[in-house]
Amino acid sequence: MSDDNNLSTTSSLNNDSDPYNSSIYSDDYNNSDHYEYGSYEYDEYLYPGYPFERPVYLYIWNILVILLFLVNVVVISVLMRRKMRTATNMILSAIAISDTLTGLVTLPTYIMVYYNTHDPLQYEDYFHINSTNITQYYDNPVTQSSVDGYVLSKDLCRGFMLSKYFLSKMFHTVSIFLTLFLAVQRYTSVAFPFKSQRIFSVRNTVIFCLIIFFASPLLHVYHVTTDKAVDGICQWELGEDDCGGDCIYLWLLFIVRHFIPCVSLTISTVIFIKHLRGGARNFGNMDGNSSQNLNWIEENRSISTIVIVIVVVFLIPEIPYGVFLFYHAIDKATTNGENSNLDVNRGIHMGYELLLVLSFNANFYIYTFLNKKFRKCLKRTFLYPFRGLVGDQEGFSETSPISTRQQERQTGSSKGAVEMN
């Protein structure tokens, strides 16, 4: 489209004598299916975006989410083995599930939305939109050069908004409170080892995880009750003058979902490290063989170290985004959002989501490098069966515990047993 056509299009949209450009929309005024009580019933909706979002959400995001799904299938398969089913591993498995669902629920709508994009100055050729919303983007010299147009049906708009603001946020909220629960459980196991075994049994831990899964959606039910497809625009925006319920939800989200968990996790991690250093004294009076006690202490210390690393990795994206959310809430309450830019907000949110999915992927490598028991179980679950399938009998017999035990029974040799230990 030429510059002259762009100018004439914008001028016609701003023409007070014909504010709705009747030359284009005259047929729609006469169509009762698109006009109810003085307003349009739109067939298509504009989702304003930016060029930097499309390659990230269409390619990088999808690759990271699929990779997350694959590694978490491995994590859950290992942690759910019978000998690995401890209270801590039940929580880690639940976190792996919620982390995976945080990304997976966005894949279908993200692909459908970001697959096609249109020149923002061609919106009027694709759907019905009033002059106020058109000029809101065209008259701004910044957004005119940066806004991409995504043409969505009403159902796709609603599905996209629900997956982005309700389902994905809901499952990430589950991950947040499961991580907080994990920190509490591990701190209790170090500070009060005997009480921890009674309070956080595997059965009780599973019940606590289920409660978190079912309670977390309540924090985001607001997004189910508000329609994001309004006046030809598909987006969640706060009220221009008095945001009312939007601001209440924003503050509630900041306090319950970011401030309380981040502060609690930071404080508990510092206290946790302090108790972990003197954790051996808590096991000093335990009955049984001293070597067994030492093994227990060492394993407990190893698991606690893993939990601390997981919590620190979790806080890396959460603390900066919590600060941003706090600033955004303050700015909306004091200046009605005059200091906020849509492109900056979108960029910060995109960076936050990328850090999230990267931190989710990092958990697998944390388990693998820091947990010897996890590595052994990983080999038994995947490596040994794979070697058996490909016919690597030599490698399989050298490393497989099953083949080693068979050899020991046949030869009666204790040398093999010593080597395996």
C-alpha positions, -999 to 999 in steps of 0.1 A, spaced: 0 0 0 14 34 -10 19 64 13 -9 83 -5 -33 55 2 -22 53 38 -28 90 42 -62 89 26 -72 58 47 -63 75 79 -80 107 69 -112 90 61 -111 73 94 -107 106 112 -135 123 91 -161 136 116 -188 136 90 -184 99 84 -167 85 115 -173 49 106 -162 52 70 -196 42 56 -182 36 22 -165 5 36 -190 -6 63 -224 4 48 -233 -32 42 -225 -41 78 -249 -14 92 -277 -31 72 -268 -66 84 -287 -73 116 -263 -101 124 -235 -75 130 -254 -48 149 -269 -51 183 -280 -22 205 -260 4 187 -227 -16 186 -211 -40 161 -209 -78 165 -175 -83 150 -164 -113 129 -127 -106 134 -105 -90 161 -72 -73 161 -45 -86 184 -18 -58 184 17 -72 186 53 -63 178 78 -78 153 101 -91 180 74 -113 195 66 -134 164 100 -153 160 102 -158 197 67 -172 203 64 -190 170 98 -207 170 120 -203 201 91 -207 226 77 -238 208 111 -255 207 118 -248 244 83 -261 255 87 -293 234 122 -298 249 107 -292 284 80 -318 278 106 -344 267 130 -338 296 102 -337 322 88 -370 309 122 -384 317 123 -367 352 88 -380 361 96 -415 348 127 -417 371 112 -400 402 81 -421 401 99 -454 402 91 -474 434 125 -469 451 125 -432 443 91 -424 458 99 -401 486 80 -370 498 106 -347 482 105 -366 449 66 -365 449 68 -327 451 95 -325 424 73 -347 401 43 -324 407 65 -294 399 76 -311 366 40 -317 357 29 -281 364 60 -266 347 53 -287 315 16 -277 315 25 -240 318 41 -242 284 20 -269 267 -14 -252 271 -1 -222 251 13 -241 221 -20 -246 200 -31 -210 202 4 -194 200 9 -213 167 -25 -203 153 -21 -166 163 16 -160 154 16 -181 122 0 -153 101 8 -116 104 -4 -86 84 7 -50 78 -10 -29 105 -20 -3 78 -41 -30 61 -63 -38 91 -94 -22 75 -92 -46 46 -96 -76 69 -122 -68 96 -147 -43 109 -133 -18 135 -143 16 146 -123 48 140 -114 53 176 -96 20 179 -79 23 144 -65 58 151 -54 47 186 -26 27 168 -22 47 135 -19 82 150 10 71 173 43 74 154 59 47 176 32 20 173 26 28 136 61 15 128 62 -13 154 28 -29 156 20 -61 138 -15 -71 132 -29 -106 140 -64 -112 126 -83 -136 149 -118 -149 150 -138 -144 182 -134 -180 193 -96 -179 186 -92 -146 205 -110 -160 235 -91 -192 234 -58 -173 230 -66 -151 259 -77 -180 281 -45 -200 274 -23 -170 279 -38 -154 310 -57 -182 327 -44 -217 319 -7 -208 316 -8 -185 346 -28 -210 366 -3 -238 361 27 -215 368 9 -205 401 8 -242 409 46 -244 403 51 -213 425 33 -227 455 47 -262 450 82 -247 451 73 -229 483 59 -262 497 91 -279 487 112 -254 506 91 -259 537 92 -297 535 130 -297 531 136 -272 559 114 -293 582 133 -324 572 166 -308 583 154 -289 613 129 -315 626 138 -348 610 116 -370 631 85 -348 629 91 -344 592 88 -381 585 54 -381 603 40 -349 589 53 -352 553 47 -388 546 43 -397 509 5 -399 513 2 -366 530 26 -349 505 4 -361 476 -27 -347 493 -10 -313 498 1 -312 462 -35 -320 450 -48 -292 472 -24 -267 456 -34 -279 421 -71 -274 428 -68 -241 448 -45 -222 424 -71 -216 397 -91 -195 421 -65 -168 419 -70 -165 381 -108 -170 378 -110 -133 371 -97 -139 335 -126 -164 329 -152 -138 338 -138 -110 317 -142 -109 279 -110 -99 261 -127 -97 226 -143 -62 228 -148 -35 201 -128 -54 175 -97 -55 197 -84 -87 213 -63 -79 243 -64 -74 281 -62 -38 290 -69 -19 322 -95 8 324 -85 42 311 -98 63 341 -107 39 369 -95 4 364 -115 -8 394 -115 -46 395 -85 -48 371 -63 -29 396 -76 -50 425 -67 -81 406 -32 -67 397 -24 -59 433 -38 -93 445 -16 -110 419 15 -92 429 10 -98 467 -2 -134 466 17 -148 436 50 -129 437 57 -109 469 47 -135 495 63 -165 477 95 -147 467 101 -132 502 92 -164 519 115 -184 496 144 -160 500 142 -160 538 136 -197 541 165 -205 518 189 -184 540 176 -201 572 177 -235 554 214 -231 545 221 -222 581 204 -253 595 219 -275 568 254 -267 580 246 -280 614 222 -307 601 244 -335 612 238 -327 649 200 -334 643 208 -370 635 233 -376 662 209 -395 685 194 -417 659 193 -454 666 210 -479 643 243 -484 626 265 -453 625 274 -459 589 237 -459 580 233 -426 598 262 -411 579 247 -423 546 213 -408 556 230 -375 565 249 -374 533 218 -382 512 198 -356 531 224 -330 526 226 -338 488 189 -335 484 187 -303 504 215 -288 482 195 -297 451 164 -280 465 184 -249 473 197 -247 437 162 -252 424 148 -224 445 176 -201 435 170 -208 398 133 -203 404 139 -169 419 160 -156 391 131 -147 368 105 -142 396 122 -114 416 128 -90 386 93 -96 372 78 -91 407 96 -57 408 83 -48 374 47 -58 383 49 -37 415 61 -7 395 33 -13 369 7 -14 396 20 18 413 22 36 379 -14 27 371 -27 38 405 -8 71 405 -5 83 369 -30 61 352 -2 43 334 12 73 316 48 61 322 41 26 307 47 17 271 31 -13 255 62 -23 236 84 -22 267 58 -42 287 55 -68 260 93 -71 258 97 -75 296 69 -101 298 84 -120 268 118 -120 285 102 -132 318 84 -161 300 116 -172 282 135 -172 315 107 -192 331 108 -220 305 147 -220 306 146 -224 344 120 -252 340 144 -270 316 173 -264 340 158 -286 367 166 -318 348 203 -309 346 203 -300 383 190 -335 391 214 -351 368 246 -334 379 239 -331 416 220 -363 424 240 -396 421 209 -417 429 190 -399 401 218 -407 376 218 -443 386 181 -446 383 182 -427 350 206 -453 336 184 -482 348 153 -467 334 165 -456 299 201 -465 292 201 -502 300 169 -511 282 181 -491 252 214 -510 251 195 -542 253 173 -532 223 202 -523 201 220 -555 210 249 -539 229 254 -571 249 289 -563 259 281 -528 273 249 -541 288 266 -569 306 294 -546 319 271 -521 335 237 -537 340 230 -547 377 208 -576 364 235 -592 343 260 -587 371 238 -605 396 234 -633 372 271 -636 368 276 -636 405 251 -665 410 268 -685 383 304 -681 394 299 -676 431 326 -650 429 326 -622 454 350 -602 433 322 -591 410 302 -579 440 331 -559 453 336 -542 419 299 -533 416 299 -517 450 
